[in-house]
Amino acid sequence: MTTTLNTPRIQPDETLFSYVARCHWLWGDVSYKDTASDWFGYEGVCLNQLLPSHIQDISRHSEYGIDHLLHNHTAYPLHILYNARHDALKASMCGAGDMNIANLSCSPQLAFGSLTKSNYCPECAKEDVSKIGIAFWHLSHQLWGVRACYKHGSELTSVPFNPRKYRLPLYFESIQSVVPSGANTLQIEFAKHILQLLRSNTIKNAGQQHFRSLFKTRGLLTSQMHIRMPVVIERCIEVAEALCVPNVLNTRSIRRIVFDQDLSIHPLKPILLEFAVKGVREESSPPSIPAPKPLKMSETIESQAIALLQSYQFNVAEISRRLKVSHGYVKQLANRTGVKTTERKQVVTADIERQATKMAIENMSCKDIAAKLGVSEPSITGVVQSVDGLSLWRQYLRMYEKRDAVRATLNEELNRSGLINRAELKERQGNALNWAYQYDKKWLDATFPIQGNHANHSTKIWEKRDTSLFPKFKYFLKQQLETTNKLPSKYALDKAFGNHRWFTCKFDKLTKCKRMYDKLKFKINHNARRIDNVKK
């Protein structure tokens, strides 16, 4: 007979996990699997403290409606405020949608999880024992970011939590006695703030307008409706550190909370932002800082600049350099006084272009070509790039020049030191050696051959091993066939010859031994099949 027909009354502020765990304790069950089967129809059901699944099953076995359980014993009311997908979340919580609940509740947005720890207040536990005889899990103690009891002002005690084992705080109190310690004032205020939002449940999708008016009263919005982000971020960091929780707010999430419609975000973010902003002193919007006036040049500099412009002897760059002013100031002054500042540019004629191309083919540098022809270096660069394939040709020639220079450096070191190996050469001319190894390896191997004999003798070693091992191997097979009347396995061969894994991993390299082993195996299998055919 199922025991879920006799369910007790659920306590105020009790989580549904605690309700199932208290029933498990009252019925005297010792198996969590049996309790899960009675409630939900199968074993190993996980129940989250804040957003549990299978609420429809809990409602069916108790005298409480689904909406009553959702709004009074889960954190679902907070998602109604800030999560546009709360209807889908409700449907998932009523069913067995354990995997969908995490995504629909935006839990991955947090930097910390809620499935590994549960909290309880020692003072509340004592009151519960005196009232109903057993302590239970309080919903207000499990809320995100809550580190203090709003009622007693004491710091909450965190204990390991397994969602498949329906245990009460009494289980952990029996392990160690906890002395309650006081929490800071801000932690207690935050616990009261989030609990008030949980129990009010009057504002649906409280975003945008609520936060805009809140930011305006605190002077955190400019006249152009921009958030004074440095002030808000600094305040949020201070509050997160005082609450001993990770800071989950950044500039993107704050803008979303204040301006986005149909917001789907984890409730801790807007709740923490609202709590942090409410701590800012109310004041009118701070006066806008006037933009700095442009610096005005002294009359002496202005008169000197006008005189130099009207002389038509210097260009804008030279005047700005002499007077230590910007190009823009000189140009604005010239426009105001009516002086033309069109600079004369060098003209690259067809003859200059032809000569520049010829010099570039000979791999002369652009700087030398410009100096020789009396034009700017960027003009020569443009000429070189305009000829198809010329840049690639110059790279090819520079590569050959680099090769000759590296070879000369290494040969000079060889002539200076006589016999020298590559290790010593790397210490003295490491860059040149690396370049030659990458781009001129054939010449490097011929000039500086690798010393030492690097021949691979593994084949000769296996042949020698096979020859010396064959007589012992043959005798061992004969002995096994006479005593056991069957061929030993490769594992048995390894065990008999020293556990070197020659026969399990490297049997192909022992050619004589393997050939003999395969022949015997074939004969034995053939004889066995022939005997079977005769019997049939």
Residue, then its C-alpha position, 0 to 999 in steps of 0.5 A: m500500500t502506498t504511503t503517500l496517501n497519508t501526507p502531513r501539512i506543508q509548512p510555510d516557507e518550506t521547499l518541496f524537496s523538504y516536504v518530500a524529505r519530511c514525509h520520508w522521515l515521518w514514514g520511517d522509510v530507509s530507502y530513498k528509492d521506495t520514497a521516489s517510487d511512491w511519489f513519482g512512479y520511478e526511482g532516482v528522481c532529482l528534486n531541486q530546492l528552488l525549481p523542482s520538477h514533478i510538481q504535478d505528482i506532488s500536488r496529486h498526492s497532497e491536498y495542495g493545488i499546483d499554483h499554490l505550491l508554485h507560488n509559495h514553495t518555489a522560486y518561480p514567482l521571481h521568474i515571473l518578474y524577469n523571465a519572459r519564458h516563465d510559462a514554459l518553465k512552469a510547464s516543465m516544472c509540472g512535468a518531469g522536465d529536469m533538463n529543460i528547467a536549467n535552460l528555461s530558468c537561465s541558470p547557465q548565466l550564473a557563475f555558480g550553481s545551486l545543486t551542490k549546497s543547501n543552507y539552513c539557519p541553526e536558530c530556525a532549525k531550533e524553532d522548527v524542532s520546538k514547533i513540529g518536532i523536526a527541522f526542515w529546509h526553508l525556501s528563503h535560505q536557498l535563494w540565490g545570493v542569500r548568505a544570512c537569515y532575514k529573521h535571526g540575522s545569523e549567517l547560514t550554514s552550507v552543507p552538501f546536497n544530493p537531490r536524490k537523497y531526501r535528507l533534512p538538516l537533522y542529518f547534518e546536525s548529527i554530524q557536527s554541531v554548528v554555532p550560529s555566527g552573525a552576518n553583516t548588515l548588507q547580507i541581511e538587507f539583501a535577504k529581506h529584499i529578495l524575500q519581499l520580491l518573492r512574496s509580493n508577486t504583483i509586478k509582472n515582467a518588472g523591467q524597463q520602466h521600473f529600472r529607468s525610473l529607479f536609475k533616474t531618481r539616483g541620477l544614473l541616467t544622462s539627458q540622452m538616456h545613457i547609463r553612467m556605467p562606471v558608477v553602476i559597475e563600481r557599486c555592483i562590485e562593492v555590493a557583490e563583495a559585501l554579499c560574498v557572491p560572485n559578481v554576475l553583472n556586466t555592462r551588457s547585462i545591465r543595458r539589457i535589464v534597463f532597455d530590453q523588452d521581453l527580457s529572459i534573464h536569471p532573476l539574480k541579475p536584476i535583483l542584485l542590480e536593483f539592490a545595488v542601485k537602491g543603495v545609491r543616495e537619491e539625488s537629482s541628475p548631476p549637472s553635465i560637465p561643460a565641454p572644454k573650450p578649444l584652446k586659442m593660440s596666442e596672437t603672436i603665433e597667429s601673426q607669425a603663421i599668417a606672415l609665413l603663409q603670405s610669404y608663400q615660401f613654406n608649406v603647411a608641414e614646415i609652418s606647423r613644425r616651426l611654430k609647433v602647432s597642428h596642420g589643421y590649425v595652419k590650414q584653418l588660418a589659411n582659409r580664414t585669411g584667403v591664402k592658398t595652401t595647395e602643395r606642389k607634388q612631384v610628378v612621376t613622368a614616363d621616363i622616371e617610371r621607366q628608369a625606376t622599373k629598370m633599377a627595381i629589376e636590378n634589385m636596387s632598394c626603393k630608397d636608393i631609387a628615390a634618392k637617385l631620381g629625386v622623387s619620393e619613396p612612396s612614388i617608387t613603391g607605387v611604380v614597383q607594385s604597378v608592374d605585374g610580378l616585379s615584387l615577387w621577382r625582387q623577393y626572389l632576388r633578396m632570397y638569393e642574396k640572403r642565401d649567399a650571405v648565410r653561406a658566407t657566414l657559415n663557411e667563414e666560421l668553418n674556415r676559422s674553426g676547422l672541424i666544427n659540429r652543428a652543436e658548436l655552430k648553433e652556439r656561434q651562428g644560431n640564426a644563420l644555421n636555422w635559416a640554412y636548415q629551413y631554406d638551404k638544407k641540401w647545402l647544409d647537409a653536404t657542408f656540415p654532415i650529421q656526425g654519428n651512425h644513426a642506422n636502425h638495427s632493430t630488424k637485425i635484433w629481431e632476427k637474432r632474437d627469433t633465431s635464438l628463441f626458436p628451439k626453446f619455442k619449439y620445445f615449449l609447444k611440443q611439451q604443451l601439446e603433450t600435456t594439455n592436448k591444446l595449443p597455448s595462447k599468445y598470453a601464455l607464451d608471453k608469460a612463459f618467456g618472460n612477459h616481454r609482450w613479444f608474442t602479443c604485440k610483436f609476434d609478426k617480427l618473430t617470423k620463424c616462431k610465428r610460422m610454426y605457431d600458425k601451422l600448428k593452429f591450422k592443423i589443430n583446427h582442421n582436424a577438429r572440423r574433420i572430426d565434427n563432420v565424421k560425427k555428423 
